[in-house]
Amino acid sequence: MNKLHKPRIEEIEILRGFAFLAVVLQHSIAHYFPLPNTRLEDGVILGLLLLLAKFAVPLFVFITGMVLFYNYDGDIRYGVFLRKRFKDIVLPYLPWVLLYAIAFQHLNLFAPDSLYRLGRMAVTGKASYHLWYIVMIVQFYLLFPLLQRAVKKWKPQSASKAALLILALGLLYLLLMDKAGILYRGSIQLHQPFWTAFFNSYLDRNAIMYFFYFALGAAAGLYLDYWRSWLIRYRYILAAAYAALVIVMLFIVVAHFKLYPTMSIRYDDLSLLRPIMAVFLTFSIFAMYLFAMSFNQTAPAPLRKLIIIAGSYSYTAYLAHAYVLRYSSQAADLILPEGSITLRTLIAFIFCATGAILTAYLIRRIAKQFAKRKVT
């Protein structure tokens, strides 16, 4: 397997840090907005924050495609590649599946079917609401050696041709988002347990539904200089388009709030697998990458270091944050028992992000100490 030793992409850890914080913010909002004392102003502010944080999953997928295609150029030995990914991704995931199965799904380890239920939760990501992402991203790692081989064979010779291909894939992706309901309903007619589940019950964790963000990342990794220069050249247009989309999406969301007979705040319009959201999320990636490049150059050193730390611990912190949020929200409620829903959300977010990163840091320290003892 030929992994080229290229210079690190400086903004990657910053992007990972932003994406992790955005995930924590989304889930903090999801915890608080359904509460009965949520006011209209809370709904609007949280809706705006949720919109600004929705880039998280597409950006993580984008980063995966970018880093893989940037780093790996030569022939890949499939078995060696998968062993490394199993060690780096699947092995850390499994203990958290067990923890969430017990804590969130009340799994009784002494029940006759406990092993079957645990295995099913591991494969489907159903042990906790955030583990679906791990199941989805693993599919890209399984496919990457095959995709890399195809890209090597048919890679466009120029970045401009690659850009046209990405545009075509983007249009295809919009069509897929528009016809996702047909896939969902049509899978039922197959009467095949695996395929029906893959395009029905588990459509939200089917890698096909996120392929464009991976392809966009792959193109960025393969043509890094062109990608950066294109973003900088059109930065004002991209920023203006992103701002306009934020305003439009916020209007759509708030327009669907119900005020009478009782107030009902919902954010269904912001689900990932919708055509308009695909457009919004693509421009979100453009905006966040531009911001990351600027942040890397101009942010105060302590703040930059904090975000890079968040990025470097993002995977384990992601696995941990749902459990940490349970206690972070309790702490926020103790501090402001009758306080603003928005403030409690932000306090829980800060506590959760900090606690999850500290948890990841401790786990890494323990793992290093264990490895040292094993060597000696």
C-alpha positions in Angstrom: 0.0 0.0 0.0 1.5 3.3 -1.1 0.6 6.2 1.2 2.5 9.2 0.1 4.2 11.4 2.7 2.8 14.7 1.6 2.7 17.9 3.7 -0.3 17.9 6.1 -3.3 19.9 5.0 -3.1 22.5 7.7 -6.8 23.3 7.9 -7.9 19.7 8.3 -7.7 19.6 12.1 -9.4 22.9 12.3 -12.2 21.6 10.1 -12.5 18.5 12.3 -12.7 20.7 15.4 -15.5 22.9 13.9 -17.4 19.8 12.8 -17.2 18.2 16.2 -18.4 21.3 18.0 -21.2 21.6 15.5 -22.3 18.1 16.2 -22.4 18.8 20.0 -24.3 22.0 19.4 -26.9 20.2 17.3 -27.5 17.5 19.9 -27.7 20.1 22.7 -30.4 21.9 20.7 -32.2 18.7 20.1 -32.3 18.1 23.9 -33.8 21.4 24.8 -36.0 22.7 22.0 -38.9 20.3 22.6 -39.3 21.4 26.2 -42.7 23.0 27.0 -41.2 26.3 28.2 -39.4 27.0 24.9 -40.5 30.4 23.7 -40.8 31.7 20.2 -37.5 33.7 20.5 -35.8 30.5 21.7 -37.1 28.6 18.7 -35.8 31.3 16.2 -32.4 31.6 17.8 -31.9 27.8 18.2 -33.1 27.4 14.6 -30.5 29.8 13.4 -27.8 28.0 15.5 -29.0 24.7 14.2 -28.7 25.9 10.6 -25.2 27.2 11.2 -24.2 23.8 12.7 -25.8 21.6 10.1 -22.6 21.3 8.1 -21.2 18.8 10.6 -21.9 15.5 9.0 -21.4 16.5 5.4 -18.1 18.2 6.4 -16.9 15.0 8.2 -17.7 13.0 5.1 -16.0 15.6 2.9 -12.9 15.4 5.1 -12.8 11.6 4.9 -12.8 11.8 1.1 -10.3 14.6 1.0 -7.8 13.0 3.3 -8.0 9.5 1.8 -7.5 10.7 -1.8 -4.9 13.2 -0.8 -2.8 10.7 1.1 -3.2 7.4 -0.9 -1.9 7.4 -4.4 -0.3 4.1 -5.3 -1.7 0.5 -5.2 -3.6 -0.2 -2.0 -3.5 -3.7 -0.4 -7.1 -4.1 0.6 -6.5 -6.3 3.6 -3.8 -4.1 5.1 -5.9 -1.0 4.6 -9.0 -2.6 6.2 -7.0 -3.9 9.2 -5.7 -0.3 9.9 -9.2 1.1 9.6 -10.7 -1.6 11.8 -8.1 -0.8 14.4 -8.6 3.0 14.2 -12.3 3.1 13.8 -14.2 -0.1 14.6 -12.3 -1.2 17.7 -12.8 2.2 19.5 -16.4 2.1 18.5 -17.3 -1.3 20.0 -16.9 -0.4 23.7 -19.1 2.6 23.2 -21.8 0.4 21.6 -21.7 -1.7 24.8 -22.0 1.3 27.0 -24.8 2.9 25.1 -26.7 -0.4 24.8 -26.7 -0.7 28.5 -27.2 3.0 29.5 -29.5 4.1 26.7 -31.2 0.9 25.4 -31.3 -0.9 28.8 -29.7 -4.0 27.5 -29.7 -6.9 30.0 -26.5 -8.7 29.4 -27.9 -11.8 31.1 -30.9 -12.1 28.8 -30.7 -15.0 26.3 -30.8 -12.7 23.2 -28.4 -10.1 24.6 -25.5 -11.0 22.3 -27.7 -10.9 19.2 -29.2 -7.6 20.2 -25.8 -6.1 21.0 -24.4 -7.3 17.6 -27.4 -5.9 15.8 -26.9 -2.5 17.5 -23.3 -2.5 16.6 -24.0 -3.2 12.9 -26.9 -0.7 12.7 -25.7 2.0 15.0 -28.9 1.8 17.0 -27.3 1.8 20.4 -27.4 5.6 20.5 -28.8 8.4 18.3 -25.3 9.5 17.1 -23.7 6.2 16.2 -25.5 5.9 12.8 -22.6 8.1 11.4 -20.0 5.5 12.3 -22.0 2.8 10.4 -22.3 5.1 7.4 -18.6 6.3 7.3 -17.3 2.7 7.6 -19.0 2.0 4.2 -16.8 4.6 2.6 -13.7 3.0 4.0 -14.8 -0.4 2.7 -15.3 1.1 -0.8 -12.3 3.4 -0.9 -9.7 1.0 -2.3 -12.1 0.1 -5.2 -13.0 3.8 -5.7 -9.3 4.8 -5.6 -8.5 2.2 -8.3 -11.2 3.5 -10.5 -10.2 7.1 -10.0 -6.6 6.3 -10.9 -7.7 4.7 -14.1 -10.2 7.5 -15.2 -9.0 10.5 -13.3 -9.5 13.7 -15.4 -6.2 15.2 -16.6 -7.2 18.8 -15.6 -8.8 20.3 -12.5 -11.3 22.1 -14.7 -12.6 18.8 -16.2 -12.7 17.4 -12.6 -14.8 20.4 -11.6 -17.3 19.7 -14.5 -17.5 16.0 -13.3 -18.2 17.2 -9.7 -20.9 19.5 -11.1 -22.5 16.6 -12.9 -22.3 14.5 -9.8 -23.9 17.3 -7.8 -26.9 17.4 -10.2 -27.2 13.6 -9.9 -27.1 13.9 -6.2 -29.9 16.5 -6.2 -31.9 14.0 -8.3 -31.2 11.3 -5.8 -32.4 13.6 -2.9 -35.5 14.4 -4.9 -36.3 10.7 -5.5 -35.2 9.4 -2.1 -38.9 8.7 -1.3 -39.2 6.5 -4.3 -36.2 4.5 -3.1 -37.7 4.3 0.3 -41.1 3.0 -0.9 -39.6 0.9 -3.7 -37.3 -1.0 -1.4 -40.4 -2.4 0.4 -41.4 -4.1 -2.9 -38.1 -6.0 -3.1 -39.0 -8.3 -0.2 -35.3 -8.8 0.4 -34.5 -8.4 4.1 -31.0 -6.8 3.5 -31.9 -4.5 0.6 -35.2 -3.5 2.0 -33.7 -2.5 5.3 -30.7 -0.7 3.6 -33.0 1.6 1.6 -35.8 1.8 4.1 -35.3 1.5 7.8 -31.6 2.4 7.5 -31.7 4.8 4.6 -30.3 7.6 6.8 -27.1 5.6 7.3 -26.7 4.4 3.7 -23.4 5.8 2.3 -25.0 6.3 -1.1 -27.1 9.1 0.4 -24.0 11.0 1.2 -21.8 10.1 -1.8 -21.6 13.7 -3.2 -19.8 15.1 -0.1 -17.3 12.3 -0.3 -16.8 12.9 -4.0 -16.4 16.6 -3.4 -13.8 15.9 -0.8 -12.0 13.5 -3.1 -11.8 16.1 -5.8 -10.5 18.7 -3.2 -7.8 16.2 -2.1 -6.7 15.3 -5.7 -6.6 19.0 -6.8 -5.8 20.7 -3.5 -4.1 23.8 -5.0 -6.9 24.3 -7.5 -9.5 23.8 -4.8 -8.0 26.4 -2.5 -7.5 29.0 -5.3 -11.1 28.5 -6.6 -12.5 29.1 -3.1 -10.4 32.2 -2.6 -11.2 33.5 -6.1 -15.0 33.2 -5.6 -15.0 33.8 -1.8 -17.3 36.8 -1.9 -19.8 35.1 -4.2 -19.7 31.9 -2.1 -20.1 33.8 1.1 -23.0 35.8 -0.2 -24.8 32.7 -1.5 -24.3 31.0 1.8 -25.7 34.0 3.7 -28.7 34.1 1.4 -29.3 30.4 1.9 -29.2 30.8 5.6 -31.8 33.5 5.5 -34.0 31.5 3.2 -33.8 28.3 5.2 -34.4 30.2 8.5 -37.5 31.7 6.9 -38.8 28.3 5.8 -38.1 26.8 9.3 -39.8 29.6 11.2 -42.8 29.7 8.8 -43.6 26.1 9.9 -43.7 26.9 13.6 -47.2 26.5 15.0 -48.3 29.2 17.4 -52.0 28.2 18.0 -53.7 26.6 19.8 -50.3 25.7 21.4 -46.9 26.6 20.2 -45.0 23.8 18.4 -41.4 24.3 17.3 -40.1 21.8 14.8 -37.0 21.6 12.6 -38.1 18.9 10.2 -37.2 21.1 7.2 -33.5 20.8 8.2 -33.2 17.0 7.7 -30.1 16.2 5.7 -31.7 14.1 2.9 -33.6 16.9 1.1 -32.7 18.6 -2.2 -32.7 22.2 -0.8 -30.6 21.0 2.2 -28.1 19.4 -0.2 -27.6 22.8 -1.9 -27.4 24.5 1.5 -24.9 22.0 2.9 -22.7 22.2 -0.2 -22.4 25.9 0.2 -21.9 25.3 4.0 -18.8 23.2 3.1 -17.5 26.0 0.9 -18.1 28.6 3.6 -16.5 26.5 6.4 -13.4 25.7 4.4 -12.9 29.4 3.6 -13.4 30.2 7.2 -11.0 27.5 8.3 -8.3 28.8 5.9 -8.8 32.3 7.3 -8.9 31.1 10.9 -5.7 29.2 10.4 -3.9 32.3 9.4 -5.5 35.0 11.6 -7.0 33.5 14.7 -5.2 34.1 18.1 -2.8 31.3 18.8 -4.6 30.1 22.0 -7.9 29.8 20.2 -6.4 28.2 17.2 -4.7 25.6 19.5 -8.0 24.9 21.2 -9.8 24.1 17.9 -6.9 22.0 16.7 -7.0 20.0 20.0 -10.8 19.5 19.5 -10.0 18.3 16.0 -7.3 15.9 17.1 -9.6 14.3 19.6 -12.7 14.6 17.5 -13.4 10.9 16.8 -13.3 9.6 20.4 -14.9 12.8 21.6 -17.7 12.2 19.1 -18.2 8.7 20.4 -18.3 10.0 24.0 -20.4 13.2 23.7 -23.9 11.7 23.8 -23.1 10.2 27.2 -21.5 13.3 28.4 -24.4 15.4 27.2 -26.8 13.6 29.6 -24.9 15.0 32.5 -24.0 18.3 30.9 -27.7 19.1 30.5 -28.3 18.2 34.1 -25.6 20.6 35.2 -27.0 23.4 32.9 -30.4 22.8 34.5 -29.0 23.1 38.0 -27.3 26.3 37.1 -30.4 27.9 35.5 -33.4 25.8 36.7 -35.9 28.3 35.3 -33.6 30.1 32.9 -33.7 30.7 29.2 -33.8 27.6 27.0 -31.2 29.2 24.7 -28.8 29.9 27.6 -29.2 26.4 29.0 -28.5 25.0 25.6 -25.3 26.9 25.2 -24.2 26.0 28.7 -24.8 22.3 28.1 -23.0 22.6 24.8 -19.9 24.1 26.4 -19.9 21.5 29.2 -20.5 18.7 26.8 -17.8 19.7 24.3 -15.3 20.2 27.1 -16.2 17.0 28.9 -16.1 14.9 25.7 -12.7 16.2 24.7 -11.3 15.6 28.2 -12.8 12.1 28.1 -11.0 11.5 24.8 -7.8 12.9 26.2 -7.9 10.5 29.2 -8.7 7.5 27.1 -5.7 8.3 24.8 -3.4 8.7 27.8 -4.6 5.4 29.3 -4.1 3.7 26.0 -0.6 5.1 25.6 0.3 4.0 29.2 -1.1 0.5 28.5 0.9 0.3 25.2 4.1 1.3 27.0 3.7 -1.4 29.7 3.0 -3.9 27.0 6.2 -3.1 25.2 8.3 -3.2 28.4 
